[in-house]
Amino acid sequence: MIKVRTSVVAALTALFFLVLAPAAMAADGLGLAGRIDDRFITFFCFGVIAFFAVFVTVMSLIQGRLDAKKEQRRHDLDRFNS
């Protein structure tokens, strides 16, 4: 029952996007940002690259601190249980 419901929802969602796709390309291809040039695209892509570099670095630092806490907790439990 759930598989049928999921497939129906997926099919209706796909149909919805297919119906709205021509309207998204209306207005001579102008989006919300207006006419964009190569400079805009370049800086946007540099921003995406910088975001992921910062994101990976921050998440690695968070994981390192969490691993250190976990190791400290294991060490404390081993010390108190012995």
C-alpha positions in Angstrom: 0.0 0.0 0.0 2.8 2.4 0.9 4.7 1.7 -2.3 1.7 2.4 -4.4 1.0 5.7 -2.5 4.7 6.7 -2.9 4.7 6.0 -6.6 1.5 8.0 -7.1 2.9 11.0 -5.2 6.2 10.7 -7.2 4.2 10.6 -10.5 2.0 13.5 -9.5 5.1 15.6 -8.5 6.8 14.8 -11.8 3.7 15.8 -13.7 3.4 19.0 -11.7 7.0 20.0 -12.5 6.6 19.1 -16.2 3.5 21.3 -16.4 5.3 24.2 -14.8 8.5 23.9 -16.7 7.5 26.1 -19.7 6.5 28.9 -17.4 9.9 28.8 -15.7 11.6 29.5 -19.0 9.2 32.4 -19.9 10.3 36.0 -20.1 13.1 35.5 -22.6 15.1 33.3 -20.3 15.5 36.0 -17.6 15.5 34.8 -14.1 15.2 36.5 -10.8 18.7 38.0 -11.0 18.0 39.5 -14.4 20.6 39.2 -17.2 23.8 37.6 -15.9 27.2 37.6 -17.4 30.3 35.5 -17.2 31.6 37.6 -14.2 28.5 36.8 -12.2 28.8 33.1 -13.0 32.5 33.0 -12.1 32.0 34.7 -8.7 29.0 32.5 -8.0 31.0 29.4 -8.7 33.9 30.7 -6.6 31.4 31.2 -3.8 30.1 27.6 -4.1 33.7 26.3 -4.0 34.5 28.5 -0.9 31.3 27.4 0.8 32.1 23.7 0.5 35.7 24.2 1.6 34.6 26.0 4.7 31.7 23.5 5.3 34.1 20.5 5.1 36.6 22.2 7.4 34.0 23.2 10.0 32.4 19.7 10.0 35.8 18.1 10.3 36.6 20.2 13.3 33.2 19.4 14.9 33.8 15.7 14.3 37.3 15.9 15.8 35.9 17.5 19.0 33.1 14.9 19.2 35.6 12.1 18.8 37.8 13.5 21.5 34.8 13.7 23.8 33.9 10.1 23.0 37.5 8.9 23.7 37.6 10.8 27.0 34.3 9.3 28.0 35.6 5.8 27.1 38.8 6.4 29.1 36.8 7.6 32.1 34.5 4.6 32.0 37.4 2.2 31.7 39.2 3.9 34.6 36.1 3.8 36.9 35.1 0.3 36.0 38.5 -1.2 36.7 
